[in-house]
Amino acid sequence: MEPGGAEPPSKVFTFKDDQRSPPVCLSVSIPEVLDPHYGMYVWPCAVVLAQYLWTRRETLRGKKVLELGAGVSLPGVVAARCGAQVTLSDGAKTPLCLDNCRRSCEANGLLDVGVLSLTWGEVSPELLLLPELDIILGSDVFYEPQDFEDVLLTVAFLLRKNPQAQFWTTYQERSADWSIEALLHRWELSCVDVPLETFGADEAALAGSTLPGNHSVFMMVISTKT
Ligand SMILES: C[S@@+](CC[C@H](N)C(=O)[O-])C[C@H]1O[C@@H](n2cnc3c(N)ncnc32)[C@H](O)[C@@H]1O
């Protein structure tokens, strides 16, 4: 509840699988805050990553998942509702985003999701003390070129500690000049592009939301070079 008693407005996302008989679906409710800061509302990339998680839901059960730069945490919430053991994180300097992570968990009845501050590029006690991980999530974390290396430093650190883990990430192409290729090479990471059509995300509307629209969103899986 907000000071003054007003609940923040929520967006509902409904993921469906009509191929199943009977069809299955999952609805999650994500409170958003009317504030221009990046981590206060759902970004198009989050809907695409959440759709990927939904299509992989059977492999997620019991998996240890960490979301970086979670903001209002749509992907992490979907992973938790699909049975993963989820920890949500956002930057230490944006405590309001950490409040958003908690609020999104409460809105979906998730009582056992951890929330902690993890600032990209910082080797903090929180980072060092993280338990074993299977999957790291990052939706729209490559949006400021000056932060790209910090994101990958954190990811490379976690993947070295958990060599079987993968970083599942979606990004929005905002400039054709931006690339993480050289940084992937520097941090000895490999990357596989996952075409959106392979998981039903090549649509302007997903999960009942028109957020993806005509944005150029891409999905990739990053792992350590073998
Ligand atoms: C574009 S928003 C994406 C939010 C959410 N993942 C989504 O897709 O809806 C970027 C997120 O990264 C977080 N962030 C920005 N800089 C960060 C940093 N240096 N360390 C950790 N998180 C950071 C922001 O607070 C925000 O939640």
The ligand as a Gaussian input file, in Angstrom:
#p B3LYP/6-31G(d) Opt

LIG

0 1
 C       15.290000      -0.265000     -18.610000
 S       15.000000      -0.732000     -16.956000
 C       14.434000      -2.425000     -17.155000
 C       13.628000      -2.870000     -15.983000
 C       13.053000      -4.285000     -16.113000
 N       14.107000      -5.252000     -16.201000
 C       12.134000      -4.379000     -17.309000
 O       12.578000      -4.829000     -18.371000
 O       10.955000      -4.018000     -17.183000
 C       16.664000      -1.002000     -16.329000
 C       16.741000      -1.514000     -14.902000
 O       18.117000      -1.654000     -14.545000
 C       18.337000      -1.075000     -13.266000
 N       19.736000      -0.569000     -13.219000
 C       20.242000       0.519000     -13.846000
 N       21.538000       0.690000     -13.580000
 C       21.866000      -0.341000     -12.747000
 C       23.084000      -0.733000     -12.127000
 N       24.210000      -0.026000     -12.312000
 N       23.087000      -1.828000     -11.349000
 C       21.948000      -2.560000     -11.184000
 N       20.757000      -2.242000     -11.747000
 C       20.723000      -1.146000     -12.516000
 C       17.331000       0.060000     -13.198000
 O       17.095000       0.471000     -11.854000
 C       16.125000      -0.583000     -13.862000
 O       15.362000      -1.324000     -12.965000

